[in-house]
């Protein structure tokens, strides 16, 4: 991917990958010259990570590892964090922003895997396969059609019409379902899907309800006891989004009373740290309930795609300073120019920094051949291409500009 040599030798860039990140990520890093990679199979606790992150330039995690402010403060060389998953809520983004640490993720790479599983679960639940499977395993031949239906003609209510929700919509229509959706923003429908303005209206109309929303102040416990009361008697409910958006006690009660006839849940308010750890939930041992261990996007194809997607963003950031896709560093993409050296400068978003940078370089007769600045509420990010013969002098001048958070010469 890289076409120029970086100022800092790639083999000295220390990479730490946790939680069984795909081999595809390692192959991409090694192909780009970043061979100093350490891997760990599981998540690390905060105390373990505080020790492990010292001297690390790139940190790769999935959903279990928590990158707290304490971790970021301890990371003396950290340039970027790669979240090899959809979300970034496991990272303290404010702390990362203040330290000029870029945070990348892969919001689209496992969309298909989740969507396929949702459709499969809808079939399993509406046919009550979970109950029939359990009966067969216990030696009971439960051959009956009562309470077993087709998906065709049923109404699917999708809460959250983003990347996953919209793909579920398309696949559900192919199964002959009617699709309605609720989203906080106005979204153009795919196919014959229709947007419903009120959440309670969607709940009243749907035979099956599936959630695909992020976790934030507007969504936490959005499906509570009152929401379940609004649903059709015998409706089916799925949550493959975030664990804190559903009141599980209310769901358990709705299942026990028959208000909800079946459910599939993949995410929980509190989840075990490691594979094999003990798991407990109020939904265990209830009829027609499918519980999965946060594996909605866990296919080999999805993990490979995520590995390549996040790694490509990390390499572009290291090699060229490209920050598109970052949740912390403002998005900047300046094509490389021949015969120049590139300097990256991250600073607090205070007035006059760019003017100070330009005046310092101008006073020393250093010509800026390319420059791009973008800011967010907390920091500003400048990419500068300067004449190669004066790049070291330019770099030294920029390191002590007031407000500087981090400065790096790329090539």
PyMOL commands that set and color helices and strands:
alter all, ss='L'
color gray80, all
select helices_A, chain A and resi 10-12+23-31+46-52+69-74+93-98+111-126+129-137+163-174+199-205+225-230+248-257+300-320+353-363+388-399
alter helices_A, ss='H'
color red, helices_A
select strands_A, chain A and resi 15-17+37-39+58-61+80-83+102-104+155-159+178-182+194-195+208-211+235-239+260-265+289-291+340-348+368-375+379-387+404-409
alter strands_A, ss='S'
color yellow, strands_A
deselect
rebuild
show_as cartoon
